[in-house]
């Protein structure tokens, strides 16, 4: 599989967007309980992580272009190219998150509106990320499954990473109601992200099977057959992802039962499983056209 740089980009960048989205959600959920200083503590870790993931993922994408130092030329087609729009919006997201985080570090306060604005920019970038693949000759990429996969991964990885980061910074200072809200919303978001990806799978397989281009020599050759060769890998991916979801639900149950942040250690285990599942799913996505 030769697309490792772009695989890294499509994992790290949506995770950065999802993490900044979880920071915004945390600010809303905890607004009534925390003052501005404690809100800063809660939201800073996800913001810093979003900066790091966004920069690293964005940098990895340039190595996929073959000649990284010529990557600036991709910006010339913003008016007509989904790839150019993706890069432009990714640049805007990284710049916005970096500026918002820098202002927060200097002032000791976080602007929830600015964080929400960063999230919206990131969503646009991920949309164009999906459009890059939808508008290709690779039959296994042209289905709505591509968008669902990217946005589903954004929700799953952003939520579980955001919860872990908030827990590291603010677990001891949060009350029972806030803990329950954070864990509950994380579980809901993860389940929605996984359920959406599972729900679209039957129509995805049907679309590949019935596509009229299967009768001609197209790229990749015999896409359904190539897709079927990775059936075992897809099954392993979903076993890992669902195990991660089950572990997260156990963390939620422990936290609700004890009234303390007892579920945070299990959250890290769930995060490893969920990230592993998303990475494996992305590997299959790119390996299909090798």
N, C-alpha and C positions, 0 to 999 in steps of 0.2 A: 504494500500500500504506500503510494508515493505522496499522498496529500497531507502529511503530518502537520506542516505549518498552518494550513487552512483549517484542519481539524482542531488544532489548538485555539485558533482564533474563534471558531464557531462554538467552542466550549467556554472559553474565558470571557469573551465579550458579552454574550447573553447573561452569564453569571454576574458580571459587573452591573449590568442593567437591572437584573433581578434584585441584587443586593442593595442598590440605591433605592429601588422601589420598596424594599422591606424597611429600609431606614425611614422613608417617608411614612409608611404604615405605622411603624413603631411610634413616630412622633405624634400621630393622630391618636393611637390607642392609649398612650401614656400622658397625653397633654393635661388631663385633669389631675393627675397624681404627682407629677414631677414639676419642679420649677425650671427656669431656663438653664440653670447650671447643671442640673441632673439630666435634663433633656440633651444637653450638649454631650455629656458622658455617654448616654445611651446611643446617640446617633453617630458619634465620631468614628468608632471602629468600622461600621459598615461603609462609611464614606471613604475612609482611607483604603480599605480593601478594594472598593470599587475603582479607585484611582489606579491602584497597582494592577489589578486584573485587566482594566481597560487598556492601559499602556502596554502591558506585556502581550496581551492578545492582539492588539492593533499592530504592534511591531512584528509579531509572528506572521501576520497576513502579508506583509511586504515581501517576505522570503518566498512566498508562493508564486510571485510574479516572474521569477526567473532572474531578473536583474533588479535587485532592490533599489539601487541608486537611480533607476529610471522610473520608479513608482510614481513620481510626481506627475507624470504624463497621463495617468489614469484619471486625473481630475478634469481633463479637457472636455469630457463628454457628459457633464452633469445634466445638460438639457435633454439628453436622449438615452443615456446609459444607466441601467440599474446599478451596475458596479460602481460607476462614478458617484451616484447618489448615495450608495452604501458607504463609500469611503468618506464622502463629505459629511454625512450625518454622524459617522463614527468619530471623525475629527471634532465635530461640534460637541458630541457627548463627552469625549475625553477632556476637551478644553473646559466645558461647563462644570464637570465634576471637579476637575483640578482647581478651578477658580473658586467654586463654592467651598471646597474643603480648605483652601488657603485662607479665605476670608474667615471661616469658622475658627481656624487655629489662631489667627491673629486677634480675633475679637472675643473668643471664648463663648460664642453663641452660634447657634445654627438657625438658619432661615428655612423652616419647613416648606415654604413656597418655592424657594430656590431648588431645594432637593427634589420636590415634585416636578419642577420644570426640567431638571436633568433627566428624570425618569421618562418623561414624555419624549424628549429628544432621543433617548436610548431606544424607546419602543419604535420610533420611526426608523432608526438605523437597523434594527432587527427585521423590520418589515422589508426593507430594501435588500437585506441579506437574503431573505427568502426569495425575493423577486429575481435575484441574480441566477438562482438555480431553476426557478419556474420557467424562465425564458431561455432555455437551452434545448439542445437536441437529445439530451439524455432522458429517455422516456421515464426512467424510475425517479426522476427529480421533478417532473412537470405537474405532479398531483398536488392538491392542497395539503397533503401529508407533510410536505416540506415546511410550510409555514407553521403547521401545528407542532411539528417536531421542535423547531427553533423556539417558538413561544412557550411550548410546554416545558422545554428544558430551562428556559429563563425563569419560569415560575417555580419549578421544583428546586433548582440549584440555588436560586436567589433566596428563596424562603428558608431553606435549611441552613445555608451559610449565614444568612442574616440573623437567624435565631441564635446560632452558636456564638456569633460575635457580640450580639447584645447581651447574651448570658455571661460572657467573659467579663464584660465591662460593668454590668449593672445587675446581675443576678441577685446579689445580697441586699440591694436596696429596694427591690421591687416588692410590692405587696401581693397578696394572694390573688386578688382580682386581676391585676396586671399580668401576673405570671400565667394565669389561666387563659387570658385573652391572647397573649403572645403564642403560647403553645397551641391553643385551639386554632387560631388563624393560620399558623404554620401547617398544621395537619390538614386543614381544609384546602389550602393552596397546593400542597404537595399532591393530595388526592385528585384535585381538579386537573393539575398538570399531567399526571399519569393517566387519568381516565380519558382525557381528551386525546392523548396519543393512542391509547388502545381503541377508542371508539372509531377513529378514522382508518384504522388498519384494514378492516374488511373491504371498504370501498377502494382503498389504495390497491390492494391485491387484485380486486375485480377490474379496476381501471387498467392495470398493467396487462392483465390477461385478455381483455377485450379491445385493447388499442389497435386500431387498424394498421399501425406501423409495424406490428409484429409480423406482418406478412411480407415485409420487405427487409432488405439488409440495412439496418439502422445502427445507431450507436447508443448504448452498447449492443452487440449482437445478441439476439435472443434474450431480452432483458428479464423475462419471467424466469427463464432457466437460471440465469445468473442470480436472480433474487432468491430462488429456491435453494441454491447451493449454500446460502447463508442462514437457512432456517434454524439450524442448531444454535448458531451464534445468537440469533434473535431470541430464541427461547431462554438461553442463559442470561441474556440481557434483562428479560422481563422477570426472571426468577430473582435476580439480584435487586432489581428496582422494587419489586413488590416486597421483598424481604426488608429492604430499607424503609418502605412505607409502614410495614408492620412494626419494625423497631421504633419508628417515630411515634406511632400510636401508643406503644408501651411507655415511651417517655412522657407523653401527654397524660396517660393514666396515672403514672407514678407521681407526677407533679400535682395533679388535681387531688389525688388521694392524700398526699402528705402535706400539701399546702406550702411546700418548700421547693427550691430549685433542684430537686433530686433527679429530675429527668435530663439535666444537661449532659451528663456523661453518655447516656444512651443517644442523645441527639448527635453527638460526634460520630458514634458508630453508624447511626442512620445516614448521616451525611456522607460517610465514606462509601456506603453501599449505593446510595442514590447517585452520587457522582460517578461511581464506577459503571452503573447501569447506563447513564447518559453518555459517557465516553464510549462504551461498547456500541450503543445505538448509533452514535455518530460515525464510528469506525465502519459499521455495516453500510451506512449511507454512502460513504466515499469508496469503500472497497467494491461496491457493485459495478462501478464503471472502470475498474482497473483492467 
